[in-house]
């Protein structure tokens, strides 16, 4: 799972629109869309802001359980 996909899933669970997330972290909605589509990789600072807005830790968006 990519960072973008993880953000999209967490955002859906939190029932937050791309527009609302973008406003919360100080970027345009189109930039959130590019991140979720893996066209952009968020900076560490932005990843921290996104995770805070989604109510999780940054590592929750970057670490995946190992396949058995």
HUNOR-V232421 format. One record per pair of residues at least 4 apart in sequence whose C-alpha atoms are under 8 Angstrom apart, sorted by sequence separation. I is the first residue (numbers start at 0). GAP is how many residues later the second one is. D is the distance in whole Angstrom. If there is no record, write none. Layout:
I GAP D
I GAP D
This chain:
0 4 6
1 4 6
2 4 6
3 4 6
4 4 6
5 4 6
6 4 6
7 4 6
8 4 6
9 4 6
10 4 6
11 4 6
15 4 6
16 4 6
17 4 6
18 4 6
19 4 6
20 4 6
21 4 6
22 4 6
26 4 7
27 4 7
28 4 6
29 4 6
30 4 6
31 4 6
32 4 6
33 4 6
34 4 6
41 4 6
42 4 6
43 4 6
44 4 6
45 4 6
46 4 6
47 4 6
48 4 6
49 4 6
50 4 6
51 4 6
55 4 6
56 4 7
57 4 7
58 4 6
59 4 8
0 5 7
10 5 5
11 5 8
15 5 6
21 5 5
22 5 7
26 5 8
33 5 5
34 5 5
41 5 6
50 5 5
51 5 7
10 6 7
21 6 6
22 6 8
33 6 6
34 6 6
50 6 6
51 6 8
10 7 8
21 7 5
34 7 7
50 7 5
20 8 8
49 8 8
18 9 8
21 9 8
30 9 8
47 9 8
10 10 8
18 10 5
21 10 6
47 10 6
50 10 7
17 11 6
20 11 8
46 11 6
17 14 6
17 15 7
24 21 7
24 24 6
24 25 6
7 28 6
24 28 7
6 29 7
20 29 7
23 29 7
3 31 5
4 31 6
2 32 8
3 32 4
4 32 7
20 32 7
2 33 8
3 33 6
4 33 8
3 34 5
2 35 8
1 36 7
3 37 8
2 38 8
13 40 7
6 43 8
10 43 6
9 44 7
6 54 7
5 55 6
5 56 8
2 58 6
2 59 6
1 60 8
0 63 7
